[in-house]
């Protein structure tokens, strides 16, 4: 089999394309906080435009609340 020989311009173009594609993926995949007033003590974040996860916000226990 003959090996594929890449010129330095082609190699640089492929590396730049993959780098830009990866940066775009990270931009889309980064979680974003979703604010919904009806949720009350819940905080939600959305990732990849499809996955939404919610966690309940716990209020810190203060000394006056324990009395």
N, C-alpha and C positions, 0 to 999 in steps of 0.2 A: 504494500500500500504506500502510496505517496503521501507524505506529510503536507499539511497545509502551511504555507509560508505567509505570514502576515507582515505587512509593511508597518513601520512605526506609526504612520498616520492612521492606518486602519485600526491598529491596536489602541491608540489614544482615543479614537472616535468611539470604539466599543466600550472602553473604560468610562468615558464621559457619559455615554448613554445609560449605562448601568448605574452610575452614580446619581444621575438626575432621576432615574426611575425609582431608585431606592429612597431618595429624598422626598419624592412625591408620595411614595407609599407611607413613609413615616408621618407626613403631614396629614394624610387621610386617616391613618390608624391611631393617631394620638387621641386619648380620651378627652372629651369635652364635657364640661359640667352642664347639665340640663336643669334649668330652673322651672319648677312647676309649683305654684303657690298652694295648690290643693293637696300636695303630699304632706305638708306639715313638717314633721321631724325626720324626713327622709331626704337623702341627697343622691341624685342619680348622675351617671356619666354615660356617654354614648361613644362607642368605638367602632370604627370601620363602617359607619353609617347603618349598621345592622344590629349590633350587640349593645343593649342597654342594661346596665347593672345598677341596682339601688342598694344603699346601705342606710340603716337607721342611725341617726345622729344621737349619740348619748350625751345627755347633759351632765356636766361634772357635779359630783356630790359635794355640797358645801357643809361647813360645820354647823350652820344655822338650820340646815335641813335635817340634821341628825338629832336635834333636840326635841 
